[in-house]
Amino acid sequence: MKKLQSLFIGIIAVILVLVFAVNRLEHTSGMAGAKVLNIYNWGDYIDPDLLKKFEKETGYKVNYETFDSNEAMFTKIQQGGTAYDITIPSEYMIQKMIQEKLVLPLDHSKIKGLNNIHEDFLNQSFDPENKYSVPYFWGTLGIVYNDKFTKADELKYWRDLWNEKFRDNIMLIDGAREVIGLGLNSLGYSLNSKNDAQLNAAVNKLKGLTPNIKAIVADEIKIYMANEESMVAVTFSGEAADMIAENPHLHYVIPAEGSNLWFDNIVIPKTAQNKAGAYDFINFMLRPENAAQNAEYIGYSTPNKAAMKLLPKEIIEDKQFYPTDEMLKHLEVYQDLGKKYLGIYNDLFLELKMYRK
């Protein structure tokens, strides 16, 4: 009897260990069941209170992971090790993911609130008819400056960055498309150039900027500029909004030659395990009050026209972050360059970084 009892206890113990192991495996692989939603997003790109609100309203448990580049996100989705239900790429990467069949077509009958999105942000060239994506945020790339050290009329154009006054005082965002792009723009070329002569000319010009470059960094730009450790930075509009909130001497400028107009949209990766939860999240973020709360927290521009009615007047009338139609005419959306030219841009950017040494 004691032997049977011991055997029974042993079997129970083994079962409990196996259940625990399976649960851990499911959790780490992002497949912990229908009541779990796995979100893969940029760092600091949603109000944490909204995630709590979503969990409370729906009963879902949100597993939230972050990435720091479209390319890193693409690689992880492509490898398929984690079954993310939601991710939020930029426009050129959405185009690439569609081509690679890494995202699912959307069932618009399950989406509520798409009519809240302004028409200007729907039916973009990277996703006609929004068959695969729903707008999340949009913005620009530009220049942040501190009025303690420089004046507004000294930074109207990209070419103004080459002013000797800014020696060892410019912070650049760590991105190949952004940095090579500003070099192209400064010469009057397209951000999506596949002309080798134009690309080499842009890099050669950027090499002349290196005496003015203090550092090429990512999120740290916000801290450096808020603490007045540099006069000037090149960064995204939402990052600029965060800096300005911390330091009123900071201002944001969209260079007159033109710049990048970017879109980040919500997509459902092909490996999604909780599609119902993914649609619930999309609908939750399309609600005006949630989109407005997110925009005010993050600082980026919302494409949700209904949400804009809920935002403070000083936000939506700020042309730095909600540019006029005339300003928008000078902006360009990144296109997917293809594997060859994406590699060329990355190689040229690495060459520029090494040249600085």
C-alpha positions, 0 to 999 in steps of 0.5 A, spaced: 500 500 500 505 504 501 509 503 495 502 504 491 501 511 495 509 513 493 508 511 486 501 515 486 505 521 489 511 520 484 506 520 478 502 527 481 509 530 482 511 528 475 505 531 472 506 537 476 513 538 473 510 537 466 505 542 467 509 547 469 514 546 464 509 546 458 506 553 461 513 556 462 514 554 454 508 557 452 509 563 456 516 564 453 514 562 446 508 567 446 503 562 446 500 562 453 493 561 450 487 565 447 486 570 453 494 572 452 495 578 447 503 578 445 504 585 443 511 587 439 512 595 439 517 600 439 520 602 446 516 607 450 511 607 444 504 607 448 501 609 455 502 604 460 495 606 463 492 604 456 495 597 457 492 596 464 485 599 461 485 594 455 487 588 460 481 590 465 476 591 459 477 585 456 480 580 461 486 579 456 493 578 459 498 583 455 505 580 454 509 586 451 516 586 448 519 592 444 524 593 439 529 598 437 529 598 429 524 596 423 530 591 421 530 588 428 523 587 428 522 584 421 528 579 423 524 576 429 517 576 426 521 572 420 524 567 424 517 566 427 520 564 434 515 568 438 507 568 436 506 576 436 499 578 435 500 585 434 506 589 431 507 596 429 512 597 423 513 603 419 511 604 412 517 602 408 517 595 412 510 594 412 511 594 404 516 589 405 512 585 410 507 584 405 511 582 400 514 577 404 507 575 406 509 576 414 502 579 415 495 577 415 490 581 411 485 584 415 478 583 416 475 590 415 468 587 418 471 586 425 474 593 425 470 598 429 473 606 428 477 606 422 472 612 420 475 615 425 482 616 421 483 622 417 483 620 410 490 623 409 493 617 412 489 612 409 490 608 402 497 610 402 502 607 397 505 602 402 498 599 403 493 601 398 486 600 401 489 599 408 488 591 407 494 590 412 495 595 416 491 601 421 494 607 422 497 608 429 502 615 429 505 619 424 510 624 424 517 627 421 524 628 422 527 634 423 532 639 427 531 640 435 535 647 437 536 650 444 535 658 443 540 659 449 545 657 444 543 659 437 537 663 433 531 660 429 534 663 423 540 659 424 537 653 423 532 653 417 535 648 412 539 641 413 545 645 410 545 649 416 548 644 420 554 644 417 555 651 420 562 651 424 558 654 430 556 647 432 562 644 432 562 638 437 555 640 438 550 636 434 547 629 436 544 625 430 539 619 431 542 612 430 539 610 423 541 609 416 535 612 413 535 618 417 542 620 416 543 618 409 537 621 408 538 628 411 545 628 406 541 626 400 536 632 402 541 637 403 543 636 396 536 636 393 536 628 392 530 624 394 530 620 400 529 614 396 535 615 391 538 608 388 543 613 384 550 611 386 553 617 385 547 621 389 549 616 395 556 617 394 555 625 394 551 625 400 556 621 404 562 625 402 558 631 404 556 628 411 563 626 412 564 634 412 559 634 418 563 630 422 567 635 426 560 638 428 557 631 430 558 630 438 554 623 438 550 618 434 545 615 439 538 613 440 533 614 445 539 618 449 538 624 445 532 626 449 536 626 456 542 630 452 538 635 449 533 636 455 540 637 460 543 642 455 549 637 453 548 639 446 546 645 442 542 641 436 539 634 435 536 631 429 531 626 431 523 625 430 518 629 432 515 625 438 522 625 441 522 632 440 516 633 443 518 630 449 525 634 450 521 640 449 516 638 455 522 637 459 526 644 457 522 650 454 528 653 451 528 647 446 524 648 439 523 643 433 524 645 426 522 641 419 528 643 414 525 647 408 529 642 403 524 637 405 524 631 410 521 624 412 514 624 413 513 617 416 507 612 418 507 607 423 501 602 423 498 596 427 499 590 423 497 582 425 503 578 423 502 571 420 504 567 426 499 570 430 495 566 435 490 570 438 487 574 432 480 575 436 485 579 441 488 583 436 482 585 433 480 587 440 486 591 441 486 595 434 479 597 436 481 599 443 486 604 440 481 606 434 477 609 440 478 617 440 479 617 447 484 612 447 488 615 441 488 622 444 490 619 451 496 615 447 498 622 443 498 626 449 502 621 453 507 619 447 508 626 443 507 624 436 501 626 432 495 622 431 492 620 425 485 619 429 481 626 427 476 624 432 481 624 437 484 630 435 478 634 437 479 631 444 486 634 445 488 641 447 488 646 442 495 648 443 497 641 441 493 641 434 495 648 432 503 647 433 505 647 426 512 643 428 508 637 430 501 638 425 504 641 419 500 645 414 499 642 407 504 646 404 509 644 409 507 637 407 508 638 400 516 638 401 516 631 405 517 624 403 515 617 405 520 612 405 519 606 400 522 599 401 529 600 398 530 592 396 535 588 399 541 591 395 540 598 396 538 597 404 545 594 404 548 599 401 545 605 405 547 601 411 554 600 409 555 607 407 552 609 414 557 604 417 563 607 413 560 614 416 561 612 423 568 609 422 570 615 418 568 619 425 574 615 428 
